[in-house]
Amino acid sequence: MNDLFIDDKSGKPVAIHQFLGRRPIACFGNSDGDKAMLEYTTINNPHPSFGLIVHHTDADREYAYDSSPKSSGKLVEALADAPKRGWIVVDMKTDWKKIFAP
């Protein structure tokens, strides 16, 4: 772990830039902690870009959370911004036929 940044929220773009040296063209997130990374990747990127949010909605097969997670990983702001930002939202309960165990 690098002590120069926190790998969450506004620290994610810092880490990405430090390690890649440029904006990525695709990113995938699952919480509001990934919102800054999604914005960094997709807003004003000089290259075509893609942002995807995995919405954990299937408590029977995995772990469901959004506005009231058991511990961390709230997903409210990024989910609300997804339509206006063009981010794809994948709903685990309705979009995935199979969820693989860790």
C-alpha positions as CSV (number, residue, x, y, z in Angstrom):
1,M,0.0,0.0,0.0
2,N,1.3,3.4,-0.9
3,D,1.0,6.0,1.8
4,L,0.8,8.9,-0.7
5,F,-2.9,8.7,-1.2
6,I,-6.1,7.0,0.1
7,D,-7.5,4.6,-2.4
8,D,-11.1,5.8,-2.0
9,K,-13.2,8.7,-3.2
10,S,-11.0,11.6,-4.4
11,G,-7.9,9.5,-3.8
12,K,-8.7,7.1,-6.5
13,P,-7.9,9.5,-9.4
14,V,-4.7,10.4,-7.7
15,A,-3.7,6.8,-7.5
16,I,-4.7,6.1,-11.1
17,H,-2.7,9.1,-12.4
18,Q,0.3,8.1,-10.2
19,F,0.4,4.6,-11.5
20,L,-0.8,5.0,-15.1
21,G,0.2,8.5,-15.8
22,R,-2.9,9.2,-17.8
23,R,-6.7,8.8,-17.7
24,P,-8.0,5.3,-18.3
25,I,-10.6,4.7,-21.0
26,A,-12.7,2.3,-18.8
27,C,-13.5,2.0,-15.1
28,F,-15.8,-0.1,-13.0
29,G,-17.2,0.7,-9.6
30,N,-19.7,-0.4,-7.0
31,S,-20.0,2.4,-4.4
32,D,-19.9,6.1,-4.0
33,G,-16.2,5.6,-3.1
34,D,-15.7,5.0,-6.9
35,K,-17.6,8.1,-8.0
36,A,-14.5,10.3,-8.4
37,M,-12.8,7.5,-10.4
38,L,-15.9,7.3,-12.7
39,E,-15.9,11.1,-13.2
40,Y,-12.1,11.2,-13.8
41,T,-12.4,8.4,-16.4
42,T,-15.5,9.7,-18.3
43,I,-15.8,13.5,-17.9
44,N,-13.9,15.5,-20.4
45,N,-11.7,12.6,-21.3
46,P,-10.0,13.3,-24.6
47,H,-10.6,9.7,-25.6
48,P,-13.8,7.7,-25.8
49,S,-14.5,6.3,-22.3
50,F,-16.7,3.9,-20.5
51,G,-18.0,3.8,-16.9
52,L,-19.9,0.9,-15.3
53,I,-21.5,0.5,-11.9
54,V,-22.2,-2.9,-10.4
55,H,-25.3,-2.5,-8.3
56,H,-25.3,-5.1,-5.6
57,T,-29.0,-5.9,-5.3
58,D,-29.1,-9.7,-4.8
59,A,-29.1,-10.5,-1.1
60,D,-30.0,-14.1,-1.8
61,R,-26.9,-14.8,-3.9
62,E,-24.4,-12.2,-2.8
63,Y,-24.6,-9.1,-0.7
64,A,-27.2,-6.4,-1.3
65,Y,-26.4,-2.8,-0.5
66,D,-27.0,0.7,-1.6
67,S,-28.3,3.4,0.7
68,S,-28.0,1.3,3.9
69,P,-25.0,-1.0,3.7
70,K,-24.1,-3.2,6.7
71,S,-20.6,-1.8,6.9
72,S,-19.2,0.2,4.0
73,G,-19.9,0.7,0.3
74,K,-22.9,3.1,0.2
75,L,-24.1,3.6,-3.4
76,V,-26.4,6.6,-3.7
77,E,-24.7,9.5,-5.3
78,A,-23.0,7.6,-8.1
79,L,-26.2,5.7,-8.9
80,A,-28.1,9.0,-9.1
81,D,-25.5,10.5,-11.4
82,A,-25.2,7.4,-13.7
83,P,-28.0,8.4,-16.2
84,K,-26.7,11.9,-16.8
85,R,-23.1,10.8,-17.0
86,G,-23.8,7.9,-19.4
87,W,-22.5,5.3,-16.9
88,I,-24.0,1.8,-17.4
89,V,-25.6,0.3,-14.3
90,V,-25.6,-3.5,-14.0
91,D,-28.1,-4.8,-11.5
92,M,-26.9,-8.1,-10.0
93,K,-30.4,-9.4,-9.3
94,T,-31.9,-8.7,-12.7
95,D,-28.9,-8.7,-15.0
96,W,-26.8,-11.6,-13.8
97,K,-27.8,-15.2,-14.2
98,K,-24.9,-16.5,-12.1
99,I,-22.9,-14.9,-9.3
100,F,-19.6,-16.6,-8.6
101,A,-18.5,-17.4,-5.1
102,P,-15.3,-15.7,-3.9
